[in-house]
Amino acid sequence: MVELKSEVTKFIAQAIPLKESILQNKNKLLLSISYVLGWSFFTLIQIKLLQDLGITPSIAWIDACVSSLTLALISYLIVNNMRYYLPGKERYWYVFVLSLALSGLWLLVVRSILWFWFKENAAYQQFLSQTSNVRYAISFLLIGCITMVSLLWFSQKDATEIKEREQETLQLAKDAELFKLRQQLQPHFLFNSLNSISALAGSQPEKARHMIQQLSEFLRGTLRKDDQESISLQEEIDYLQLYLDIEKVRFGHRLDTIVTISEDAAKLKLPALILQPIVENAIKFGLYDTTEAVTISINAIALPNALQIVVRNPFDSETSNHGKGTGFGLSSIQRRLYLIYGRNDLLKTSFTENTFTCSIEIPA
């Protein structure tokens, strides 16, 4: 089953670039056909105008084809030039000067070809001289328009690519920060768990082995979860239970938890591994300052447009240093929620003389 899934993944990975390549080739073909049809239409119009001016059909065809072909080649060179070089602030002067120069070059080439072709036709030679200014003006307008359109097209394309690269860079930075935040399993939890395992190894080896297995499953789940993955609240609670079982081995009867989840809330989605740091924070500041048994409650309800989870733990305002920070080290959780949902108001904390409350809302 795993091999089949791997093969399907490889096939999809190969198919996506192939599909993109086919679409690009199709777009290029459509642009090429449109380009040829456009110049063909321009050639037919020019033939009609020349015939209306008294030029014989054969000469009109040759004149129009030579003029259109050379103008199309120049336009093609302009488009390819803009593909690799885009002028900066001087772009408008660049378009104007380039259009003047290329129009003059085009007129020189066309007149030379047509003069050599019809050098014995004095009437046509005179017509060619009389229409040089009009030809130059028309070529200047066409070349200028094509140059400006090409400039705008590739400038927009370049700006779009830059924006996409910036978005990809920001997304990579965001993913890296999310990964870092999620992987920050507090060292004291791991060290304390190992110390507890060491203490149990001699007196209660069965509990030590059980705790090693739970710690292994917990760490494996931490590494396996994707930063962008959303899981159901029930899955998150099942995973959180692994952590609570480890902590209950450490603290014994001193730690008790009450988890209350409504049926609707259990099905709602939330970012993976978002609750464990909050509950760890509750245990740290609920048990470390007392030798008495404490109860940590986790309540989840489904709101109209959000999932609300409230974690409460006992709190002694005299022994806890709540003056530091804004939420007992919960700023990393708030940062992660902001990176995922773009909001800073999803995590809220409050405390009374005896209770500390941490509330998070996950938009539906």
C-alpha positions in Angstrom: 0.0 0.0 0.0 2.9 2.3 0.9 4.7 1.5 -2.4 1.5 2.1 -4.4 1.0 5.5 -2.7 4.7 6.3 -3.4 4.3 5.5 -7.1 1.1 7.6 -7.3 2.9 10.5 -5.7 5.8 10.2 -8.2 3.4 10.0 -11.2 1.5 13.1 -10.0 4.9 14.9 -9.5 5.9 14.1 -13.1 2.5 14.8 -14.6 2.2 18.4 -13.2 5.3 19.8 -15.0 4.3 17.9 -18.2 0.8 19.5 -18.0 2.3 22.9 -17.5 4.7 22.4 -20.4 1.8 21.4 -22.7 -0.2 24.5 -21.7 2.8 26.7 -22.4 3.4 25.2 -25.8 -0.3 25.5 -26.6 -0.2 29.2 -25.6 2.9 29.8 -27.7 1.2 28.1 -30.7 -1.9 30.3 -30.3 0.2 33.4 -30.1 2.1 32.4 -33.2 -1.0 31.7 -35.2 -2.5 35.1 -34.1 0.7 36.9 -35.1 0.7 35.3 -38.6 -3.1 36.0 -39.1 -2.7 39.6 -38.0 0.1 40.3 -40.5 -1.7 38.4 -43.2 -4.8 40.6 -42.6 -2.5 43.8 -42.7 -1.0 42.5 -46.0 -4.4 42.1 -47.6 -5.5 45.6 -46.6 -2.3 47.0 -48.0 -2.8 45.1 -51.3 -6.3 46.6 -51.6 -5.1 50.1 -50.9 -2.3 49.8 -53.5 -4.7 48.6 -56.1 -7.1 51.4 -55.3 -4.2 53.8 -56.0 -3.7 52.3 -59.5 -1.0 49.8 -58.8 -1.3 46.6 -60.8 -2.2 43.5 -58.8 1.1 41.7 -59.3 3.2 44.7 -58.2 0.7 45.4 -55.3 1.2 41.8 -54.1 4.9 42.0 -54.2 5.0 45.5 -52.6 2.6 44.5 -49.8 4.4 41.2 -49.1 7.8 42.7 -49.0 6.6 45.6 -46.8 4.7 43.4 -44.4 7.3 40.6 -44.2 10.1 43.0 -43.3 7.9 44.9 -40.8 6.8 41.6 -39.2 10.5 40.5 -38.9 11.4 43.9 -37.2 8.4 43.5 -34.9 9.5 40.0 -34.0 13.0 41.3 -33.2 11.4 44.0 -31.0 9.3 41.4 -29.1 12.3 39.2 -28.5 14.4 42.1 -27.4 11.8 43.1 -24.8 11.8 39.5 -23.6 15.4 39.8 -22.4 15.8 43.6 -21.9 13.3 46.0 -20.3 14.4 49.6 -20.2 14.0 51.4 -16.9 13.1 55.0 -16.3 14.1 55.9 -19.9 11.5 53.5 -21.3 9.4 56.2 -23.1 12.4 57.8 -24.8 13.6 54.4 -25.6 10.4 53.5 -27.4 10.3 56.8 -29.3 14.0 56.6 -30.4 13.8 52.9 -31.2 10.6 53.4 -33.3 12.2 56.3 -35.3 15.4 54.3 -36.0 13.7 51.1 -36.9 11.1 52.9 -39.1 14.0 54.5 -41.0 15.8 51.2 -41.3 12.6 49.5 -42.5 12.0 52.2 -45.1 15.6 51.9 -46.4 15.4 48.1 -46.7 12.0 48.1 -48.4 12.8 50.8 -50.9 16.1 49.1 -51.7 14.4 45.8 -52.3 11.5 47.3 -54.3 13.8 49.5 -56.3 16.0 46.6 -57.3 12.9 44.5 -58.2 11.2 47.2 -60.3 14.1 49.3 -61.3 12.9 49.4 -64.9 9.4 50.6 -64.0 9.7 54.4 -63.9 6.1 55.0 -62.9 6.3 52.7 -59.9 9.6 54.2 -58.9 8.0 57.6 -58.9 5.0 56.2 -56.9 7.5 54.7 -54.4 9.2 58.0 -53.8 5.9 59.9 -53.4 4.6 57.4 -50.8 7.9 57.2 -48.8 6.7 59.7 -46.1 3.3 57.9 -45.7 5.1 54.5 -45.5 7.5 55.9 -42.9 4.6 57.3 -40.8 2.6 54.1 -40.9 5.7 52.0 -40.0 6.5 54.4 -37.2 3.0 54.1 -35.7 3.0 50.3 -36.1 6.5 49.8 -34.7 5.8 52.3 -31.9 2.6 50.5 -30.9 4.2 47.1 -31.0 7.1 48.3 -29.0 4.9 49.9 -26.4 2.6 46.9 -26.1 5.6 44.6 -25.8 7.1 46.8 -23.2 3.9 46.9 -21.1 3.3 43.1 -21.6 6.8 42.0 -20.5 6.9 44.7 -17.7 3.7 43.3 -16.3 4.9 39.7 -16.7 8.2 40.6 -15.0 6.3 42.4 -12.1 4.0 39.3 -11.7 7.0 37.0 -11.6 8.7 39.2 -9.0 5.6 39.3 -6.9 5.2 35.5 -7.1 8.9 35.1 -6.0 8.3 37.5 -3.1 5.2 35.6 -2.1 7.1 32.3 -2.3 9.9 33.7 -0.2 7.4 35.0 2.4 5.7 31.6 2.4 9.0 29.8 2.9 9.9 32.2 5.7 6.4 31.7 7.2 6.7 27.9 6.9 10.1 28.0 8.5 8.9 30.1 11.4 5.9 27.8 11.9 8.1 24.8 11.9 10.5 26.4 14.4 7.6 27.4 16.7 6.0 24.0 16.6 9.3 22.1 17.1 10.1 24.1 20.2 9.3 21.3 22.6 10.4 22.8 25.8 13.7 21.2 26.9 12.6 20.9 30.6 9.7 18.6 29.6 12.1 16.2 27.8 14.8 16.4 30.5 12.3 16.0 33.3 10.7 13.0 31.5 14.1 11.4 31.1 14.9 12.0 34.8 11.6 10.5 35.8 12.3 7.4 33.6 15.8 7.1 35.2 14.2 7.3 38.7 11.6 4.7 37.8 14.0 2.3 36.1 15.3 0.9 39.4 12.1 0.9 41.6 9.3 0.5 39.0 10.8 -0.8 35.7 7.3 -1.5 34.3 6.3 2.1 34.7 9.7 3.2 33.3 9.2 1.1 30.1 5.6 2.3 29.8 6.8 5.9 30.1 9.5 5.4 27.5 6.9 4.0 25.1 4.6 7.0 25.7 7.5 9.4 25.3 8.5 7.7 22.0 5.0 7.9 20.6 4.7 11.6 21.7 8.0 12.6 20.0 7.2 10.6 16.9 3.9 12.4 16.6 5.6 15.7 17.1 7.9 15.0 14.2 5.3 13.5 11.9 2.8 16.3 12.0 2.8 18.8 9.2 2.9 22.5 10.1 0.1 23.3 7.7 -2.0 20.2 8.6 -5.3 20.7 10.2 -6.7 17.9 12.3 -10.0 17.3 14.2 -10.1 18.4 17.8 -10.7 14.7 18.8 -7.4 13.7 17.1 -5.6 16.6 18.9 -7.1 15.5 22.3 -6.0 11.9 21.6 -2.5 13.0 21.0 -2.6 15.4 24.0 -3.5 12.4 26.2 -0.1 10.9 25.4 1.5 14.0 26.9 -0.8 14.0 29.9 -0.1 10.3 30.6 3.6 11.1 30.7 3.1 14.0 33.1 0.8 11.9 35.3 3.6 9.4 35.7 5.9 12.2 36.8 3.4 13.9 39.2 1.3 11.0 40.2 -1.8 11.8 42.2 -1.0 15.5 42.2 -2.1 16.0 38.6 -5.7 15.6 37.6 -7.3 16.7 34.3 -10.9 17.2 33.3 -11.5 17.3 29.5 -15.0 18.4 28.4 -15.7 18.5 24.6 -19.0 19.0 23.0 -20.0 16.6 20.2 -20.0 19.4 17.6 -16.6 20.7 18.7 -14.9 17.3 18.5 -15.4 17.3 14.7 -14.0 20.8 14.1 -10.5 21.4 12.7 -7.5 23.1 14.3 -3.8 23.3 13.7 -1.9 20.2 14.8 -0.1 20.3 18.1 -1.6 23.6 19.2 -2.9 22.5 22.6 0.1 20.7 24.0 2.2 23.8 24.7 -0.8 25.5 26.3 -1.5 22.5 28.6 2.3 22.2 29.3 2.2 25.9 30.4 -0.8 25.2 32.6 1.0 22.3 34.3 4.2 24.3 34.7 2.5 27.2 36.5 -0.1 25.1 38.2 2.0 22.4 39.9 5.5 23.8 40.2 4.6 26.3 42.9 2.6 23.9 45.1 2.8 20.5 46.6 -0.9 20.0 46.6 -3.0 18.2 44.1 -4.3 20.4 41.3 -6.9 20.0 38.6 -6.4 21.4 35.0 -9.6 21.7 33.0 -9.9 21.7 29.2 -13.3 22.8 27.8 -14.1 23.0 24.1 -17.3 24.3 22.5 -18.4 25.0 18.9 -19.3 28.7 18.4 -21.2 29.8 15.2 -18.0 30.6 13.3 -15.2 29.3 15.5 -14.0 26.6 17.8 -13.3 27.9 21.4 -11.0 26.0 23.7 -10.5 27.2 27.3 -7.7 25.8 29.5 -7.8 26.7 33.3 -5.3 25.9 36.0 -4.8 26.9 39.6 -2.9 30.1 40.1 -1.2 31.7 43.1 -0.8 35.4 42.5 1.7 35.6 45.4 4.1 32.9 44.3 3.8 33.2 40.4 5.8 35.9 38.7 3.0 37.0 36.3 4.5 40.4 35.8 6.8 39.1 33.1 5.4 38.8 29.6 1.8 38.8 28.6 0.8 35.2 29.0 3.3 33.0 30.7 5.3 32.3 27.6 2.3 31.9 25.3 3.6 34.4 22.8 4.9 31.6 20.5 1.4 30.2 20.3 -0.1 33.6 19.6 2.6 34.0 16.9 1.7 30.7 15.3 -2.0 31.5 15.2 -1.2 34.8 13.6 0.9 33.2 10.9 -1.8 30.7 10.1 -4.9 33.0 10.4 -3.5 36.5 10.2 -5.1 37.6 13.5 -3.7 38.6 16.8 -6.9 38.3 18.9 -7.2 34.5 18.8 -5.4 33.8 22.1 -6.5 35.6 25.2 -5.4 35.1 28.8 -6.8 36.3 32.1 -6.2 35.5 35.8 -7.9 35.9 39.1 -6.4 35.4 42.5 -6.8 31.6 42.2 -7.2 30.7 38.5 -5.3 31.3 35.3 -7.4 31.1 32.1 -6.1 30.7 28.5 -8.7 30.9 25.8 -8.1 30.3 22.0 -10.5 30.6 19.2 -9.9 28.7 15.9 -11.9 30.3 13.0 -14.2 27.7 11.3 
